[in-house]
Amino acid sequence: MKKYYRFYIDNFRGLSREIWLLSLVTFINRAGAMVIPFLSLYLVNNKGFSLPEVGWVMTSFGLGSLVGTWIGGKLTDSIGFYKVIIISLFFGGIGFISLQFLDSFLSLCLGIFTLILIADSYRPAIFVACDAYSKPENITRSIALIRLAINLGFSIGPLIGGLIIARISYGSLFWIDGITCIIAAALLFFVLKPKKVSHDEVKVPIIKEGVPPMKNPMYLILMVIMVFNGIMFVQYFSVVPVYYKQVHLLSEDLIGLLLFLNGILIVIFEMPLVGYLERIKVSKTMATFWGIVFLALSFLVLNLSSWTGILVLGMILMTLGEMIGSPFSNTLALSMAPKGRKGSYMGLYSMSFSFSHIFGHNGGMNLADSFGFEITWYVLFMALVFTALLTLYLHKRLKVHS
């Protein structure tokens, strides 16, 4: 245990003070993010929406994310990541507080769209901030530390959120989420000074021509992979919680405990795992491939048994895929971005997850409503098998171009 602890700590050495401060701010923000994991349950249980209606609300979530990440990428290149992050956190906090006062289907669709538009402009900015405040050899670990902060907050947030729902009400979550966003914005403003990206610090890109991301064929293949992977991954934040509730009859606090398992596993194991994979020189594309494989298996095992314990195995497999795939796909996207276009490239990268929200929640909800959860899990598994094969194709193409 002492040896593992020393090994764990070694993975954090060499990261800049600014990355640690960004991680602290991200943790505070994410610890309060209790609304999103329970949003589908809130709409079903408190608002009485049907599964297809919930799907459309979540599509509005995806559309807001799409527009927000596109605007965030453009603003990051024009006014800088620092201002984008602060504006997103502050006004996102106000949006979360306001969301609880919306009741009708249309107002919730518009409210979710506007809120996520503001909140997700944060995404491309935080990736560019990692690049700005990191040495080239530390970027993957810097991203992994930001993800650790996200997941530490995510592990605590849903656990507390589930208890609050069970003991108090859903409404309390909106206040906590909004206030923590505002606190995170204030902390960032007072403790972290802005820094512009120096061209000397930017890594040499894989694609040498300074083309926009939409004209980079290898990058577009990566985006297709990310969209398909994301469509399956987001089911864990909409369809899967409903499955836990309706099929396995879990209460909200137990659902929060399962989500806590995801976050705490990432906190304990992701940094050492990323460090180990870097030391054995696993390529970024192959790490992305294995992340997709484990996510696929996480859905397949749900159909193997009606035993509730199988949910834990599914969550562990999903988490393993997330720990392996996400940091390396982030770094792969960054490494393919030419000088002066990192905001646009990471904006498109973040937009791939927005497309996932647009099609994933709605598609998953309607699939489960029409054919049941068992067929849904098989369909998701087969789609991920296709995505994994496409990733192998990208791996071969990048080896040819490198």
C-alpha positions in Angstrom: 0.0 0.0 0.0 2.9 2.4 0.9 4.5 1.6 -2.5 1.3 2.3 -4.4 0.8 5.6 -2.4 4.3 6.7 -3.4 3.7 5.7 -7.0 0.4 7.5 -7.0 1.9 10.7 -5.7 4.8 10.5 -8.3 2.2 10.9 -11.1 1.4 14.4 -9.8 4.9 15.7 -9.7 5.9 18.4 -12.2 2.5 19.9 -12.8 2.2 23.7 -12.6 0.6 25.7 -9.8 -1.9 27.0 -12.3 -3.0 23.5 -13.2 -3.6 22.8 -9.5 -5.6 25.9 -9.1 -7.7 25.1 -12.2 -8.3 21.7 -10.7 -9.4 23.1 -7.4 -11.9 25.4 -9.2 -13.1 22.6 -11.3 -13.6 20.4 -8.2 -15.7 23.1 -6.5 -17.8 23.5 -9.6 -18.3 19.8 -10.2 -19.0 19.0 -6.5 -22.1 21.0 -6.8 -23.2 19.5 -10.1 -25.9 17.4 -8.6 -28.7 18.3 -11.0 -27.5 16.7 -14.3 -27.1 13.1 -13.1 -30.6 13.2 -11.7 -32.2 15.3 -14.4 -34.0 12.5 -16.2 -35.4 11.1 -12.9 -36.4 14.7 -11.9 -38.4 15.1 -15.2 -40.1 11.7 -14.8 -40.8 11.7 -11.1 -41.4 15.4 -10.3 -42.7 16.7 -13.6 -44.5 13.6 -14.8 -42.9 13.6 -18.3 -42.9 10.5 -20.5 -39.6 8.9 -21.6 -39.9 10.4 -25.1 -40.6 13.9 -23.6 -37.5 13.5 -21.4 -35.6 12.5 -24.6 -36.6 15.8 -26.2 -35.6 17.8 -23.1 -32.3 16.1 -23.2 -32.0 16.9 -26.9 -32.4 20.5 -26.0 -29.5 19.9 -23.5 -27.4 18.6 -26.5 -28.3 21.5 -28.7 -27.4 24.0 -26.0 -24.1 22.1 -25.6 -23.4 22.2 -29.3 -24.0 25.9 -29.6 -22.2 26.6 -26.4 -19.0 24.7 -27.2 -18.9 26.2 -30.7 -19.2 29.7 -29.2 -16.8 28.8 -26.4 -14.2 27.7 -28.9 -14.5 30.9 -31.0 -14.4 33.1 -27.9 -11.4 31.2 -26.5 -9.4 32.1 -29.7 -10.6 35.7 -29.6 -10.8 36.9 -26.0 -8.9 34.1 -24.2 -9.8 31.0 -22.2 -9.6 32.9 -18.8 -12.6 35.2 -19.5 -14.6 32.4 -21.1 -14.2 30.2 -18.0 -15.2 32.9 -15.6 -18.3 34.1 -17.6 -19.4 30.5 -18.1 -19.2 29.6 -14.4 -20.9 32.8 -13.1 -23.8 32.9 -15.5 -24.1 29.1 -15.5 -24.6 29.3 -11.7 -27.5 31.8 -12.1 -29.0 29.5 -14.8 -29.0 26.5 -12.5 -30.8 28.4 -9.8 -33.4 29.7 -12.3 -34.1 26.3 -13.8 -36.1 25.0 -10.9 -38.8 27.6 -11.5 -39.7 26.3 -15.0 -42.6 23.8 -15.2 -43.9 23.4 -18.8 -42.3 21.2 -21.4 -41.5 24.1 -23.7 -40.1 26.3 -21.0 -37.9 23.5 -19.7 -36.6 22.8 -23.3 -35.7 26.4 -23.7 -34.3 26.7 -20.2 -32.1 23.7 -20.5 -30.9 24.9 -23.9 -29.9 28.3 -22.6 -28.3 27.0 -19.4 -26.1 24.4 -21.1 -25.2 26.9 -23.9 -23.6 29.0 -21.2 -22.2 26.2 -19.1 -20.6 24.2 -21.9 -18.7 27.2 -23.3 -16.3 26.2 -20.4 -15.2 23.0 -22.2 -12.9 24.2 -25.0 -11.5 26.9 -22.7 -10.4 24.5 -20.0 -8.6 22.3 -22.6 -6.7 25.3 -23.9 -6.0 26.4 -20.4 -4.3 23.0 -19.8 -2.2 23.5 -22.9 -1.3 27.1 -21.8 -0.2 26.2 -18.3 1.5 22.9 -19.0 4.8 21.8 -20.4 4.3 19.7 -23.6 5.3 16.4 -21.8 2.8 17.1 -19.0 -0.4 17.8 -21.0 -1.9 14.4 -20.7 -1.3 14.3 -17.0 -2.6 17.9 -16.6 -5.8 16.8 -18.4 -6.0 13.7 -16.2 -5.7 15.9 -13.1 -8.5 18.2 -14.3 -10.5 15.0 -14.9 -9.6 13.8 -11.5 -11.0 17.0 -10.0 -14.2 16.6 -12.1 -14.6 13.1 -11.0 -13.8 13.7 -7.3 -16.5 16.4 -7.4 -18.8 14.1 -9.4 -18.3 11.2 -6.9 -19.2 13.5 -4.0 -22.0 15.5 -5.7 -24.3 12.7 -6.8 -23.8 10.9 -3.5 -24.9 13.9 -1.5 -27.5 14.8 -4.2 -29.1 11.4 -3.8 -29.3 11.8 -0.1 -30.8 15.3 -0.4 -33.5 14.1 -2.8 -34.3 11.2 -0.5 -34.4 13.3 2.6 -35.4 16.8 1.4 -36.3 17.5 -2.2 -35.1 17.9 -5.8 -35.3 21.7 -5.5 -32.4 22.0 -3.1 -30.1 20.6 -5.8 -30.6 23.6 -8.1 -29.6 26.1 -5.4 -26.5 24.1 -4.4 -25.4 23.6 -8.1 -25.9 27.3 -8.9 -24.1 28.6 -5.8 -21.1 26.4 -6.2 -20.7 27.5 -9.9 -20.7 31.2 -8.7 -18.2 30.3 -5.9 -15.9 28.6 -8.5 -16.0 31.7 -10.7 -15.1 34.0 -7.8 -12.2 31.7 -6.7 -10.8 31.6 -10.2 -11.0 35.4 -10.5 -9.1 36.0 -7.3 -6.5 33.2 -7.3 -5.5 32.7 -11.0 -4.1 35.3 -13.3 -4.7 34.9 -17.1 -1.9 33.8 -19.4 -1.8 33.9 -23.2 -0.6 30.9 -25.1 2.9 31.4 -26.4 3.5 30.1 -29.9 6.8 28.7 -28.5 4.9 26.5 -26.1 2.6 25.0 -28.6 3.3 21.4 -29.6 4.2 20.5 -33.2 0.9 19.2 -34.7 0.5 15.8 -36.4 -1.1 17.6 -39.4 1.5 20.2 -40.5 -0.8 22.4 -42.6 -2.6 25.1 -40.6 -6.0 24.1 -41.8 -9.3 24.6 -39.9 -10.6 21.5 -38.1 -13.4 21.0 -40.7 -10.8 20.6 -43.4 -8.6 18.2 -41.5 -9.7 14.6 -42.6 -8.0 12.8 -39.8 -9.4 15.1 -37.2 -12.9 14.6 -38.7 -12.6 10.8 -38.4 -11.6 11.3 -34.7 -14.7 13.5 -34.3 -17.0 10.8 -35.7 -15.5 8.3 -33.3 -16.0 10.7 -30.4 -19.7 11.3 -31.4 -20.5 7.6 -31.6 -18.6 6.9 -28.3 -20.3 9.9 -26.7 -23.8 8.8 -27.8 -23.3 5.5 -25.9 -21.6 7.1 -22.9 -24.3 9.6 -22.2 -26.8 6.8 -21.6 -25.3 6.6 -18.2 -26.7 10.0 -17.4 -30.3 9.5 -18.7 -31.4 6.0 -19.7 -29.3 4.0 -17.3 -30.5 5.8 -14.1 -34.1 5.2 -15.3 -33.2 1.5 -15.8 -31.8 1.4 -12.3 -35.0 2.9 -11.0 -37.6 1.0 -13.0 -36.1 -2.4 -13.5 -33.9 -2.8 -10.4 -36.1 -0.6 -8.2 -33.1 1.4 -6.8 -33.8 4.5 -4.8 -32.2 7.8 -5.6 -29.6 7.5 -2.8 -28.5 4.1 -4.1 -28.3 5.5 -7.6 -26.1 8.2 -6.3 -24.0 5.6 -4.6 -23.4 3.8 -7.9 -22.4 7.1 -9.5 -20.1 7.7 -6.6 -18.4 4.4 -7.4 -17.6 5.8 -10.9 -16.1 9.0 -9.5 -14.1 7.4 -6.7 -12.6 4.8 -8.9 -11.4 7.5 -11.2 -10.0 9.5 -8.4 -8.0 6.5 -7.0 -6.8 4.8 -10.2 -6.9 7.2 -13.2 -3.7 9.1 -12.7 -1.6 6.0 -11.9 -3.2 4.2 -14.9 -2.5 7.2 -17.2 1.1 7.4 -15.9 1.6 3.6 -16.5 0.2 3.7 -20.0 2.5 6.7 -20.9 5.5 4.8 -19.5 4.8 1.8 -21.7 4.2 4.1 -24.6 0.6 3.1 -25.5 -0.4 5.3 -28.4 -3.2 7.8 -28.0 -5.4 6.1 -30.6 -5.0 2.6 -29.1 -5.8 3.9 -25.6 -9.0 5.5 -27.2 -9.7 2.1 -28.8 -9.5 0.2 -25.5 -11.7 2.8 -23.8 -14.4 2.1 -26.3 -14.1 -1.7 -25.9 -14.6 -1.5 -22.1 -17.6 0.8 -22.5 -19.1 -1.7 -24.9 -18.7 -4.5 -22.4 -20.3 -2.4 -19.7 -23.6 -2.5 -21.6 -23.3 -6.1 -22.6 -23.0 -7.4 -19.0 -26.3 -5.7 -18.0 -28.1 -8.4 -20.0 -26.2 -11.3 -18.4 -28.1 -11.4 -15.1 -31.0 -9.9 -13.3 -28.9 -9.8 -10.1 -28.5 -6.2 -8.9 -24.7 -6.7 -8.4 -24.2 -6.8 -12.1 -24.9 -3.1 -12.1 -21.6 -2.7 -10.1 -19.7 -4.7 -12.7 -21.2 -2.6 -15.5 -20.2 0.6 -13.7 -16.6 -0.7 -13.2 -16.3 -1.6 -16.9 -17.6 1.8 -18.0 -15.3 3.6 -15.5 -12.3 1.6 -16.8 -13.1 2.6 -20.4 -13.5 6.2 -19.3 -10.2 6.3 -17.4 -8.3 4.8 -20.4 -10.1 6.6 -23.3 -10.9 10.1 -22.2 -7.5 11.6 -21.2 -5.8 10.2 -24.3 -8.5 11.2 -26.7 -8.3 14.7 -25.3 -4.5 14.8 -25.8 -4.8 13.3 -29.3 -7.2 16.1 -30.3 -4.9 18.7 -28.8 -1.9 17.2 -30.6 -3.6 17.5 -33.9 -4.4 21.2 -33.5 -2.1 23.6 -35.4 -0.8 26.9 -33.9 -3.4 29.5 -33.3 -6.3 27.1 -33.9 -6.4 25.2 -30.6 -9.6 26.9 -29.5 -11.4 26.0 -32.7 -10.1 22.4 -32.7 -11.0 21.8 -29.0 -14.3 23.6 -29.6 -15.1 21.0 -32.3 -13.9 18.2 -30.0 -16.3 19.4 -27.3 -19.0 19.8 -29.9 -18.7 16.1 -30.6 -20.1 15.4 -27.1 -22.8 18.0 -27.8 -23.9 16.0 -30.8 -23.8 12.9 -28.5 -26.3 14.7 -26.1 -28.5 15.7 -29.0 -28.9 12.2 -30.4 -27.9 10.0 -27.5 -30.5 10.8 -24.8 -33.4 11.1 -27.3 -32.4 8.0 -29.2 -31.8 6.0 -26.0 -35.1 7.0 -24.4 -37.1 6.2 -27.4 -35.3 2.9 -28.0 -35.9 1.8 -24.4 -39.6 3.0 -24.6 -40.2 1.1 -27.9 -38.2 -2.1 -27.5 -37.2 -2.3 -23.8 -33.9 -2.0 -22.0 -32.5 -5.4 -23.0 -32.6 -4.7 -26.8 -31.3 -1.2 -26.1 -28.1 -2.5 -24.4 -27.5 -4.9 -27.3 -27.9 -2.1 -29.8 -25.4 0.1 -27.9 -22.9 -2.8 -27.7 -23.0 -3.4 -31.5 -22.7 0.4 -32.2 -19.6 0.5 -30.0 -18.0 -2.5 -31.7 -18.3 -0.5 -35.0 -16.8 2.5 -33.3 -13.9 0.5 -32.0 -13.2 -0.8 -35.6 -13.2 2.8 -36.9 -10.7 3.7 -34.2 -8.4 1.0 -35.4 -8.7 2.4 -38.9 -7.7 5.9 -37.6 -4.8 4.4 -35.8 -3.4 2.9 -39.1 -4.0 6.2 -41.0 -2.2 8.3 -38.4 0.8 5.9 -38.5 1.0 6.4 -42.3 0.8 10.2 -41.9 3.2 10.5 -39.0 
